[in-house]
Amino acid sequence: MIRVEHLSKRYGDHRAVDDVSFTCEPGTVTGFLGPNGAGKSTTMRMICGLTQPSAGTSSVLGVPYGTIPNPGRHVGVLLDASARHPGRTGRETLTLAAMLLGVPRTRVDQVLEEVGLAAAARRRVGGYSFGMRQRLGIAQAVLGDPGVLILDEPSSGLDPEGIHQMRVLLRDFARRGGTVLLSSHLLFEVEAIADRYVMIAGGRIVAQGPKDELLRGRSGAVVRAGDPAALREALDRTGLEVRDTHADGSIVVGADPEQVGLAAARHGVALVELRGAEDLGLEELFLSLTGSQTAEEAKAR
Ligand SMILES: Nc1ncnc2c1ncn2[C@@H]1O[C@H](COP(=O)(O)OP(=O)(O)OP(=O)(O)O)[C@@H](O)[C@H]1O
């Protein structure tokens, strides 16, 4: 269980994280989503005691992270995959970590296998690709067989096979009762892996909840016409909510397709495309919630 209550972090006048609260329950994978600079890493660093909050509290397994004895046995953390000694091999890195954690060395081979790094285990980390270092970071996070995983962008740099292995590993971890918080801006990845989302933009939570509930709550229609301006006018006149306009001219409307079709027909607008917006899934939800509040805009607050 991870509990975050009213966490805030200011850097000078800039509110990097602003009154953020959420919980991650055992047996679930929570996807922490937000555009670049939204405050994901800062929040995760505060949970792990690496950044001092300006306000608010957080706990992991019921206590502040910093007070957990031998934390690697309870909480696996991946915050910066490049922070490994380049001169050691992957196996040496994990063997040292296993000794520090007090877990049997046989666990090293097990996790190397799980993250698909067994073949490269005897190579020096300095010669690893970014994705391989990422795999090593995930291996180190799960090495102590913790109950909680906190992973910042674990899938960045991973090839499709690596992403698949991580997905299997994390789903299995949650199935066995583990708690996972993972940040990402790879939406398709999070959509496949997480049961819950916490979405952040400009340091603030813009939505959170179970995946199905969030996606269902945002159903609507996607519509496109040969004459986008006429369509827009028809929607405005009918009082239908325009949520977003895409580069291809299609418009996301907060109404069901039937209402949109009727509005277009009433105003003599010929449609090229009309479908339910729920087909778009997480990307649509993400853009509609975070698109208008980029980090730069937030900075100007
Ligand atoms: N040490 C720091 N000093 C000053 N500003 C900082 C510091 N760390 C983070 N920030 C600022 O806080 C904001 C949030 O950054 P953070 O790294 O948490 O975002 P993020 O959501 O993890 O982004 P990304 O997806 O790009 O990694 C950004 O505007 C960033 O510039």
The ligand as an SDF file (V2000), in Angstrom:
LIG
                    3D

 31 33  0  0  0  0  0  0  0  0999 V2000
   15.6940   19.9970   -8.5410 N   0  0  0  0  0  0  0  0  0  0  0  0
   14.8310   20.7830   -9.1980 C   0  0  0  0  0  0  0  0  0  0  0  0
   14.9820   22.1350   -9.1840 N   0  0  0  0  0  0  0  0  0  0  0  0
   14.1040   22.9350   -9.8240 C   0  0  0  0  0  0  0  0  0  0  0  0
   13.0390   22.4880  -10.5240 N   0  0  0  0  0  0  0  0  0  0  0  0
   12.8450   21.1710  -10.5820 C   0  0  0  0  0  0  0  0  0  0  0  0
   13.7270   20.2410   -9.9230 C   0  0  0  0  0  0  0  0  0  0  0  0
   13.2660   18.9810  -10.1570 N   0  0  0  0  0  0  0  0  0  0  0  0
   12.1640   19.1090  -10.9180 C   0  0  0  0  0  0  0  0  0  0  0  0
   11.9130   20.4180  -11.1810 N   0  0  0  0  0  0  0  0  0  0  0  0
   10.7910   20.9510  -11.9700 C   0  0  0  0  0  0  0  0  0  0  0  0
    9.6060   20.3830  -11.4540 O   0  0  0  0  0  0  0  0  0  0  0  0
    8.6940   20.0880  -12.4950 C   0  0  0  0  0  0  0  0  0  0  0  0
    8.2990   18.6270  -12.4140 C   0  0  0  0  0  0  0  0  0  0  0  0
    9.4080   17.8200  -12.8150 O   0  0  0  0  0  0  0  0  0  0  0  0
    9.3700   16.2430  -12.8090 P   0  0  0  0  0  0  0  0  0  0  0  0
   10.7270   15.7610  -13.1780 O   0  0  0  0  0  0  0  0  0  0  0  0
    8.7900   15.7740  -11.5410 O   0  0  0  0  0  0  0  0  0  0  0  0
    8.3300   15.9370  -13.9800 O   0  0  0  0  0  0  0  0  0  0  0  0
    7.9740   14.5610  -14.6950 P   0  0  0  0  0  0  0  0  0  0  0  0
    6.4940   14.4850  -14.7220 O   0  0  0  0  0  0  0  0  0  0  0  0
    8.7030   13.4470  -14.0480 O   0  0  0  0  0  0  0  0  0  0  0  0
    8.5100   14.8030  -16.1640 O   0  0  0  0  0  0  0  0  0  0  0  0
    9.1720   13.7910  -17.2590 P   0  0  0  0  0  0  0  0  0  0  0  0
    8.0570   12.9680  -17.7970 O   0  0  0  0  0  0  0  0  0  0  0  0
    9.7050   14.7510  -18.2730 O   0  0  0  0  0  0  0  0  0  0  0  0
   10.2390   13.0220  -16.5470 O   0  0  0  0  0  0  0  0  0  0  0  0
    9.3800   20.4810  -13.7880 C   0  0  0  0  0  0  0  0  0  0  0  0
    8.9210   21.7630  -14.1610 O   0  0  0  0  0  0  0  0  0  0  0  0
   10.8410   20.5200  -13.4190 C   0  0  0  0  0  0  0  0  0  0  0  0
   11.5180   21.4480  -14.2120 O   0  0  0  0  0  0  0  0  0  0  0  0
  1  2  1  0
  2  3  1  0
  2  7  2  0
  3  4  2  0
  4  5  1  0
  5  6  2  0
  6  7  1  0
  6 10  1  0
  7  8  1  0
  8  9  2  0
  9 10  1  0
 10 11  1  0
 11 12  1  0
 11 30  1  0
 12 13  1  0
 13 14  1  0
 13 28  1  0
 14 15  1  0
 15 16  1  0
 16 17  2  0
 16 18  1  0
 16 19  1  0
 19 20  1  0
 20 21  2  0
 20 22  1  0
 20 23  1  0
 23 24  1  0
 24 25  2  0
 24 26  1  0
 24 27  1  0
 28 29  1  0
 28 30  1  0
 30 31  1  0
M  END
$$$$
